[in-house]
Amino acid sequence: MSKFRRITAVVMALVLVMCVGYFSLMSTTSAWFYDSGVIDSGDAFIFGDLSVDTSFRSKSNIVFDGATKFADKDEVLFDKVIHIEEIAVYNSGTIPARIYADASVSGDGENFRWFFFSDATMKEDSVKKTIEASLPELSDEALDAYNLGEDGNGGHYILLNPGEITTVKIASWIEYDENNSPGSYDVEFTLISTQDVDGALER
């Protein structure tokens, strides 16, 4: 019996050494999946190598002064009635990361729309022109695919290299229809950081 115990102990020691060696040789990106969390408040989203799979949430009560239609090419007041949420993002790590966004409204959000962008993609200092340049067509389906991806786990992202800080923006508005009027909405904006590879995001 003591011989069996000695053999078992040797085998377990070898397995432990192999496991430690395996994890120590893993790339730094692999560590991203072992630490995640949610930042519930604050003005900036700061993350590093061990918190890249992390989300930032900001809640706002927004009063929309008017409703609009982003698909109406003759709508000249679009940029005046939208709300733009600006969030500073800093990559304090050593490897590139993607920043994705999400937005949701409490209550009846059927007419609520949003669009994720940055100054780097801005066209003629106009969010409407930026939307027109970013979508293949001006439709809700195209807007959803741009924001969230075809399967809901992707969409437009902003790449942030190590040590970079930028301000990301989420424009939101209320689509006009006969049964809808602008007013006060409780909106939650979410930023999600992932590694810089396709398929890393799971909403």
C-alpha positions, 0 to 999 in steps of 0.5 A: 500500500505504501508503494502505491501511495508513493507512486500516486504522490509522484504522479500528482507532483508531475501533474502539478508541475505540468499544469504550472508550466502550461499556465505560465507559458500561456500568452498574456491575452489568455489571462484576460478571461480569468478576471472580469467585472463591472464598473458601475459608476465614474466618468472614465473607463480604465482597464488593463491586461487582466480586466479587458473582459470588463464592462462599464455602465453609466446611467443617465436620465435624458430629456429629449427636446424633440423626436426625429427620424434618422432615415429621413434625408430631409431631416435637418434638425437631427443633430440638434435633438439627439443626445450624445453621451461621452465617456473617456476610455483608457487602456492602461494595459500592454496589449490592444483592446476593442471597445464595444457599446450597448444602450438600453432604455427603461420602460417603453423603448420601442422608439429609442435608437442609438449609434456608437462612434468617435471623433475619428469616424465623424463626418463633417461634424455631423452625427447624421452624416456619420450615420449615413456614411457608416450604414449600407442603408438607413434602416433599423436593421442596418443600424442594429447590425452596425451597433450589435453585429449580425448575431448580437455579439459584435458590431462596431468597435473602437480599437484602443492601443496600450497607453491610449486614451480616447473619448467614445460617444453614443448618440441616442434619439427618439424616433418620431411616429404618431403615437410617440412624443419626446420626454424623459427617459432613463437610459443605461449606456454600457461599454465592453472591452475585449481582446482584439480578436473576432468572437471575443465578445459575448453580450 
